[in-house]
Structures are given as structure tokens and as C-alpha cells.
């Protein structure tokens, strides 16, 4: 039961982005994001996209740094992972 963050590595819109997820439930993730001032528009079905500039603040607030691979494994284990195929079907 943790909020996880991967290393910023996804370039877009003039910055690099990380993913913020919960390994237990989306309510935990939304609560953490709201307390951290992350706008809901940053939520993408199973994660928040967060800019590199926010990484240190989010870790200081309690997000646990993990590799992208570990993040995906823990999302899958929790049942919260939304696959690319599922995204296309929405």
C-alpha cells in the first residue's frame, strides 16, 4: 500500500515526465495527488503524469521511487494496470 513514482524519462511538452501510481487503490492515489497539488487532469486511467520538476517534492511527500519495470509489475499485481489494448478500446 504505497504511492510509487518512476524516474522522469518521458519527454513531452518541453519537459520530462514521471508516472505516479498506487499499488493498492485509486482513492489512495487521488488523495496523495490532491494533497500534492497535482491537478486531476494529469490522471490517465491508472496513473498521474508528473513533471520532472515535481519529482523531489513528491518523493519528500512520501512517494516511493521505483523503476518503471517495478511500477508496472506492482500495478499488474494490484489489478489497477490499464493496458495499451484497454486504452485503445475506451
N, C-alpha and C positions, 0 to 999 in steps of 0.2 A: 504494500500500500504506500506508493510513493509517486511523486511527480518527478518525471525524468526529463532531461534535456540532452540533446546530442550536440556535437561540436558544430558551430556555424560552418556550413560548407555548400550552401545552395545559393548561387548568385542570381539576383533579380532586382530590378528597380533601383540600381545604384548602390546596393549593399549586399551583404551575405546573410543568409537566414539559417536559423536553427529550428528544430521542432521541439515542442513542449507537449508531453503526453502524461497520462496517468496509467499506472499498471493495475488499477483496480476499478475505477468508475469515473464516468464523465462529470458527475457532480463535484468530485474532488478536484478535477482539472479546472472546471469553470470557476469554482471558488478561489483556487490559487490564482488563476489568471485575473479575476476581478480584483483581488487584493493587491496584485502586482500592477494594476492599471493597464492591463492588456485589453484592447477593445475586442468585443465579441466578433467583429468582422474578420479577425485573424484566425478564427476557428474553421478548420477544414475537415469536418466529419469525424476525425479521430485524433486530431492534433491542432495546436496553435502554431502558426508560423511566427517566429520572433526574430527581430533583427539582431545582428551581432553586437550592436551597442548595448543591448539589454542583457546579454549573457551573464556577465559578472553579477549584476543586480539579482537576477533570477536564481543563480546559484547561492548567493548570500541569503536569499529569502527562503531557501530550502530545497530548490530543485536539485536533483541528484544527477551529476554529469555521467553519461554513459556513451558508449559507441553507438553509431547508427544501427549496427547489427544487433547489439544487445537490446536496443529500444524496440526493434521490430520483433525480436523473439519474445520480449515481455508483453508487448501488445497482443501478439498472437495468443500467448498463454492466457491472457486475461479475457480473450474473446472480443476485445474492442477494436481490433485491427480492421480497417476498411481497405480492401484490396483495390488495385487499379481496375480490375474487371468490374467490381461492385461500383466503383466511382463512375465508370462509363455507363452503367445501367441505370444510374439515378437520373 
